[in-house]
Amino acid sequence: MADNLKDILAIARRQLPDVPDATWSKIEQAIRNDFGCQRPYIAAHKKRSHLEALAEADQKMAADQLAAKLGISPRRVRQLKKLK
């Protein structure tokens, strides 16, 4: 069975190369102490990523175009635009 925590921490280490190894060891130990023998759950935050994509998109794009770009329905694009 794979150790998902090692994979997750490897991603974090690549993003934060200035953090010392000793700090990563402390983080890993703390997580293992509190959550050992549990499967990690990481929410996708699709809504947040869709809102960020809408914010970056050309404001003149139609809902149909944005929907195709994001892989969601035009109705969902209109709903998310109202949240902005």
C-alpha positions in Angstrom: 0.0 0.0 0.0 1.3 3.4 -0.9 2.2 6.0 1.7 0.1 9.0 0.5 1.5 11.3 3.1 5.0 10.9 1.6 3.6 11.9 -1.8 1.8 14.9 -0.4 4.8 16.1 1.5 7.0 15.6 -1.6 4.7 18.0 -3.5 4.9 20.5 -0.7 8.7 20.2 -0.5 9.0 21.0 -4.3 6.8 24.1 -3.8 8.7 25.3 -0.7 12.4 24.3 -1.3 13.6 26.8 1.3 11.9 25.0 4.2 14.5 22.9 6.1 14.3 19.1 6.2 14.0 19.2 10.0 10.8 21.2 9.6 9.4 18.7 7.2 10.2 15.9 9.6 8.4 17.7 12.4 5.3 18.2 10.1 5.3 14.6 9.0 5.6 13.3 12.6 2.8 15.6 13.8 0.5 14.5 11.1 1.3 10.8 11.7 0.7 11.2 15.4 -2.7 12.9 14.9 -4.0 11.1 11.8 -2.0 7.8 11.6 -3.8 4.8 10.1 -6.4 7.0 8.4 -6.8 7.6 4.7 -6.3 11.2 3.7 -9.2 13.1 2.2 -8.4 16.2 0.2 -11.3 18.2 -1.2 -10.9 19.3 -4.8 -12.3 22.9 -4.2 -13.8 22.8 -7.7 -16.0 25.9 -7.0 -12.9 27.9 -6.0 -11.0 26.8 -9.0 -13.9 27.6 -11.3 -14.3 31.1 -9.7 -10.6 31.7 -10.2 -10.8 30.6 -13.8 -13.8 33.0 -14.3 -11.9 35.8 -12.8 -9.0 35.2 -15.2 -11.2 34.7 -18.3 -12.0 37.3 -20.8 -15.1 39.2 -19.6 -16.5 39.3 -23.1 -16.6 35.5 -23.4 -20.1 34.1 -23.6 -21.4 31.6 -20.9 -21.3 28.8 -23.5 -17.6 29.5 -24.3 -16.7 29.6 -20.6 -18.7 26.4 -20.0 -16.8 24.6 -22.7 -13.5 25.8 -21.4 -14.2 24.8 -17.8 -16.2 21.6 -18.5 -19.3 22.8 -16.8 -22.8 23.8 -17.9 -23.6 27.3 -19.1 -26.2 27.5 -16.3 -23.4 26.8 -13.7 -21.2 29.5 -15.3 -24.1 32.0 -14.8 -24.5 30.8 -11.2 -20.8 31.3 -10.5 -20.8 34.7 -12.1 -23.5 35.8 -9.6 -21.2 34.8 -6.7 -18.3 37.0 -7.9 
